[in-house]
Amino acid sequence: MKRNRRESSPDLDPNSISKTNEFKLPAPSIITKGRLAIVGLIVLSIVVALVFVKLPEKFQYALVAAVPAILVGAYIIISPFAGVWCFVFMDYLRPYTFIVALRPLRLGILTVAVTLVSWIVFQAARKHRIYWSSQCTWFLGYLLIIATGILTAHNNFRAYQAFEGLLVTFLMFFLLLNIVDSKERLLRIIWLLLFTHVYYALKGIYNFAFVGYVAGHQVTSGVVGGSFMADENDFALALNAMIPFAFFMFQNQTSNLKRFFLIGTVLVFVLGVVSSQSRGGWVGLMAVVVFCILKSKRKLMS
């Protein structure tokens, strides 16, 4: 019988073979693109910080606010409804009344401009029918009359400011008609307005009960916000306009938590109108109460 013998060479060592087959990995480099980027970011941050502390305080706040404003603007570009939501939020809450440095940013006009561009892009892609109501026609005609007044007004700058404010309102009104095209989106806007007015109503009640603003020899709600919310009559008008929304949403809610919140909201709005001590606000409240009763499904209970 022949035996199979493995021929082995005494010169070949198995350990040496395994060592020769090993791949030699290159030594890791200390300098990489990621580490260079981190170092560059640190250096840039230090330089910006040194320049930042030398700027006037109002510019510091403006630059800090510019960062989230850019991020929100980028989101509005891909979602026109986000622009509508942000505009309603800023138009009523007016954050620049709390942070004065935000005023130079002209956030309202910027929001409308970015939202308009975003809507035009989406409209060109979807090719939906543009909605134009009779209110748009009347609004535009009124806007043209205001525009001609800039040339004839004694104070042209004030006339221009009025025209600019109405132009921004008209553009957002038009965008609202075309972007808020579902019940879900409409409810989001209404909930935003309800929460915003609850804040104002609570502040007015607090001012009336504890701060003691005096106007016309009587304690009132005082200044609860910027622009039209700084006047007690306009404050009462805004709350009266929101009472029917809270009242009828209360009647159509199935969630007990939302029902309790909405009926509490109605109560807070009514107390807010009372705290304003506005005679016109009281007359408007009576008209709203009568309207809510007549339009309610359960008139006797209402």
PLY file of the C-alpha trace (Angstrom):
ply
format ascii 1.0
element vertex 302
property float x
property float y
property float z
element edge 301
property int vertex1
property int vertex2
end_header
0.00 0.00 0.00
1.19 3.49 -0.87
0.95 6.05 1.79
0.25 9.71 0.97
2.92 11.70 2.57
2.74 15.40 2.99
5.84 16.93 1.72
7.03 19.58 4.02
10.00 21.77 3.67
12.01 22.43 6.76
12.62 25.95 5.52
8.89 26.96 5.64
7.54 27.87 9.04
3.71 28.08 9.40
4.04 31.08 11.70
6.12 32.89 9.14
3.53 32.19 6.45
0.73 33.69 8.53
2.82 36.74 9.22
3.56 37.31 5.58
-0.15 37.07 4.71
-1.14 39.78 7.17
-2.14 43.13 5.62
-0.34 46.04 7.10
-2.92 48.82 7.77
-1.67 52.36 7.44
-1.28 54.26 10.68
-4.30 56.49 11.42
-3.74 60.13 10.51
-4.13 62.71 13.24
-5.30 65.35 10.78
-8.64 64.48 9.14
-11.32 66.49 7.39
-13.74 66.06 10.30
-11.21 67.28 12.84
-10.25 70.22 10.64
-13.93 71.15 10.35
-14.33 71.03 14.14
-11.25 73.21 14.68
-12.49 75.66 12.05
-15.88 75.84 13.70
-14.27 76.52 17.09
-12.09 79.29 15.67
-15.06 80.83 13.85
-17.15 80.71 17.03
-14.43 82.48 19.02
-14.06 85.20 16.39
-17.84 85.72 16.16
-18.12 85.84 19.97
-15.37 88.49 20.22
-17.09 90.61 17.57
-20.53 89.95 19.09
-19.71 91.40 22.52
-18.49 94.63 20.90
-21.82 95.25 19.15
-24.61 97.37 20.69
-27.09 95.36 22.73
-29.98 95.78 20.28
-27.90 94.27 17.47
-26.93 91.36 19.71
-30.59 90.42 20.23
-31.29 90.87 16.53
-28.44 88.54 15.52
-29.50 85.92 18.06
-33.08 86.05 16.74
-31.85 85.86 13.15
-30.69 82.26 13.60
-34.13 80.75 14.42
-35.70 83.16 11.93
-33.54 81.69 9.14
-34.48 78.15 10.19
-38.20 79.02 10.26
-37.86 80.73 6.87
-36.28 77.60 5.42
-39.19 75.53 6.73
-41.74 77.98 5.28
-40.13 77.52 1.86
-41.15 73.85 1.89
-44.48 74.43 3.70
-46.54 77.54 2.84
-49.03 76.75 5.63
-46.22 77.14 8.17
-45.83 80.71 6.90
-49.53 81.42 7.42
-49.39 79.95 10.92
-46.28 82.01 11.83
-47.83 85.21 10.49
-51.02 84.78 12.53
-48.89 84.02 15.59
-46.74 87.14 15.14
-49.61 89.42 14.11
-51.51 88.74 17.33
-48.83 87.89 19.87
-46.30 90.36 18.40
-43.09 89.06 20.02
-41.20 92.23 19.09
-43.23 94.10 21.73
-41.39 92.02 24.34
-38.03 91.98 22.50
-37.60 95.43 20.97
-34.47 94.35 19.08
-36.65 92.19 16.82
-38.29 95.24 15.23
-35.50 95.96 12.71
-35.91 92.43 11.31
-39.41 93.28 10.01
-40.53 89.73 10.73
-44.11 90.29 9.55
-43.13 91.50 6.08
-40.42 88.85 5.77
-42.90 86.12 6.70
-45.40 87.29 4.09
-42.69 87.57 1.42
-41.28 84.08 2.07
-44.78 82.58 2.28
-45.76 84.24 -1.01
-42.69 82.84 -2.77
-43.31 79.39 -1.30
-46.97 79.45 -2.39
-46.05 80.54 -5.94
-43.61 77.61 -6.23
-46.18 75.12 -4.92
-48.89 76.64 -7.10
-46.72 76.26 -10.19
-46.07 72.62 -9.32
-49.67 71.67 -8.47
-51.44 74.00 -10.92
-54.48 74.36 -8.67
-57.15 76.95 -9.33
-56.43 80.28 -7.64
-59.29 81.32 -5.39
-60.35 84.98 -5.61
-63.41 86.10 -3.67
-65.46 89.29 -3.90
-63.88 90.37 -0.60
-60.50 90.36 -2.37
-61.87 92.76 -4.98
-63.29 95.17 -2.39
-60.12 94.91 -0.31
-57.93 95.65 -3.33
-60.08 98.66 -4.28
-59.79 100.04 -0.74
-56.03 99.46 -0.90
-55.76 101.49 -4.10
-57.64 104.38 -2.48
-55.18 104.32 0.43
-52.29 104.26 -2.06
-53.50 107.45 -3.78
-53.69 109.10 -0.37
-49.92 108.84 0.00
-49.53 111.59 -2.62
-52.16 113.89 -1.15
-51.68 113.36 2.60
-50.09 116.08 4.74
-47.90 113.45 6.42
-46.81 111.21 3.55
-44.77 108.90 5.76
-47.70 108.07 8.04
-49.89 107.49 4.98
-47.25 105.15 3.56
-47.09 103.24 6.86
-50.86 102.74 6.74
-50.64 101.55 3.13
-47.80 99.15 3.95
-49.71 97.62 6.84
-52.83 97.13 4.72
-50.80 95.69 1.84
-49.25 93.07 4.13
-52.71 92.25 5.52
-54.18 91.94 2.02
-51.42 89.61 0.83
-51.80 87.36 3.85
-55.60 87.44 3.49
-55.21 86.24 -0.11
-52.73 83.54 0.93
-55.06 82.38 3.70
-57.86 81.86 1.19
-55.65 79.70 -1.01
-53.49 77.85 1.52
-55.95 77.10 4.34
-57.91 74.70 2.13
-58.98 72.06 4.66
-60.89 71.85 7.92
-57.82 70.53 9.69
-55.74 73.56 8.72
-58.54 75.93 9.67
-58.82 74.35 13.12
-55.08 74.77 13.64
-55.42 78.51 13.00
-58.46 78.78 15.29
-56.72 76.92 18.14
-53.72 79.22 17.77
-55.98 82.28 18.02
-57.80 80.84 21.03
-54.57 80.20 22.96
-53.23 83.64 22.06
-56.39 85.40 23.24
-56.52 83.33 26.42
-53.09 84.73 27.24
-54.28 88.29 26.62
-57.51 87.77 28.57
-55.66 86.37 31.60
-53.21 89.26 31.47
-56.07 91.77 31.32
-57.80 90.13 34.30
-54.51 90.12 36.23
-53.90 93.81 35.46
-57.43 94.68 36.55
-57.28 92.68 39.80
-53.70 93.23 40.96
-51.88 95.93 38.95
-54.62 98.55 38.96
-54.23 100.44 35.70
-56.29 103.63 35.83
-57.82 105.17 32.71
-60.68 107.64 32.73
-60.76 107.61 36.57
-61.46 103.87 36.64
-59.40 100.70 36.96
-59.04 98.86 33.64
-57.16 95.97 32.10
-54.54 98.42 30.87
-51.97 97.54 28.22
-52.01 93.79 27.57
-49.97 93.74 24.34
-48.63 95.71 21.43
-50.37 97.56 18.63
-54.18 97.29 18.87
-53.95 95.18 22.04
-52.61 98.24 23.86
-56.08 99.84 23.79
-58.84 98.56 26.08
-61.55 98.98 23.43
-59.63 96.98 20.81
-58.75 94.40 23.46
-62.45 93.91 24.27
-63.29 93.75 20.55
-60.69 91.01 19.95
-62.06 88.89 22.82
-65.65 89.37 21.64
-64.67 88.16 18.17
-63.21 84.95 19.61
-66.09 84.06 21.99
-68.29 82.46 19.25
-65.38 80.27 18.09
-64.84 78.88 21.60
-68.59 78.57 22.26
-69.51 76.60 19.13
-66.36 74.47 19.25
-67.40 73.56 22.80
-70.75 72.31 21.54
-69.18 70.13 18.85
-66.36 68.54 20.86
-66.43 64.92 21.95
-63.38 65.12 24.20
-64.30 66.12 27.76
-60.88 67.72 28.26
-61.37 70.01 25.26
-64.95 70.77 26.32
-63.82 71.89 29.77
-61.05 73.98 28.28
-63.35 75.66 25.75
-66.12 76.51 28.23
-63.42 77.85 30.55
-62.10 79.87 27.63
-65.53 81.44 27.10
-65.64 82.41 30.78
-62.12 83.88 30.66
-63.00 85.90 27.54
-66.12 87.31 29.19
-64.19 88.29 32.31
-61.52 89.81 30.08
-64.11 92.01 28.37
-65.42 93.08 31.79
-61.89 93.89 32.96
-61.41 96.24 29.99
-64.18 98.53 31.36
-64.97 99.31 27.73
-68.54 100.51 27.15
-68.35 99.55 23.48
-66.86 96.21 24.50
-69.85 95.59 26.80
-72.35 96.39 24.03
-70.41 94.11 21.68
-70.46 91.34 24.31
-74.26 91.52 24.52
-74.49 91.25 20.73
-72.19 88.21 20.77
-74.23 86.54 23.52
-77.46 87.01 21.56
-75.79 85.70 18.39
-74.50 82.59 20.18
-77.94 81.83 21.62
-79.76 82.28 18.30
-77.28 80.11 16.37
-76.96 77.43 19.04
-78.45 73.97 18.53
-79.67 74.02 22.15
-81.03 77.53 22.49
-82.69 77.10 25.89
-79.55 75.61 27.45
-77.44 78.38 25.89
0 1
1 2
2 3
3 4
4 5
5 6
6 7
7 8
8 9
9 10
10 11
11 12
12 13
13 14
14 15
15 16
16 17
17 18
18 19
19 20
20 21
21 22
22 23
23 24
24 25
25 26
26 27
27 28
28 29
29 30
30 31
31 32
32 33
33 34
34 35
35 36
36 37
37 38
38 39
39 40
40 41
41 42
42 43
43 44
44 45
45 46
46 47
47 48
48 49
49 50
50 51
51 52
52 53
53 54
54 55
55 56
56 57
57 58
58 59
59 60
60 61
61 62
62 63
63 64
64 65
65 66
66 67
67 68
68 69
69 70
70 71
71 72
72 73
73 74
74 75
75 76
76 77
77 78
78 79
79 80
80 81
81 82
82 83
83 84
84 85
85 86
86 87
87 88
88 89
89 90
90 91
91 92
92 93
93 94
94 95
95 96
96 97
97 98
98 99
99 100
100 101
101 102
102 103
103 104
104 105
105 106
106 107
107 108
108 109
109 110
110 111
111 112
112 113
113 114
114 115
115 116
116 117
117 118
118 119
119 120
120 121
121 122
122 123
123 124
124 125
125 126
126 127
127 128
128 129
129 130
130 131
131 132
132 133
133 134
134 135
135 136
136 137
137 138
138 139
139 140
140 141
141 142
142 143
143 144
144 145
145 146
146 147
147 148
148 149
149 150
150 151
151 152
152 153
153 154
154 155
155 156
156 157
157 158
158 159
159 160
160 161
161 162
162 163
163 164
164 165
165 166
166 167
167 168
168 169
169 170
170 171
171 172
172 173
173 174
174 175
175 176
176 177
177 178
178 179
179 180
180 181
181 182
182 183
183 184
184 185
185 186
186 187
187 188
188 189
189 190
190 191
191 192
192 193
193 194
194 195
195 196
196 197
197 198
198 199
199 200
200 201
201 202
202 203
203 204
204 205
205 206
206 207
207 208
208 209
209 210
210 211
211 212
212 213
213 214
214 215
215 216
216 217
217 218
218 219
219 220
220 221
221 222
222 223
223 224
224 225
225 226
226 227
227 228
228 229
229 230
230 231
231 232
232 233
233 234
234 235
235 236
236 237
237 238
238 239
239 240
240 241
241 242
242 243
243 244
244 245
245 246
246 247
247 248
248 249
249 250
250 251
251 252
252 253
253 254
254 255
255 256
256 257
257 258
258 259
259 260
260 261
261 262
262 263
263 264
264 265
265 266
266 267
267 268
268 269
269 270
270 271
271 272
272 273
273 274
274 275
275 276
276 277
277 278
278 279
279 280
280 281
281 282
282 283
283 284
284 285
285 286
286 287
287 288
288 289
289 290
290 291
291 292
292 293
293 294
294 295
295 296
296 297
297 298
298 299
299 300
300 301
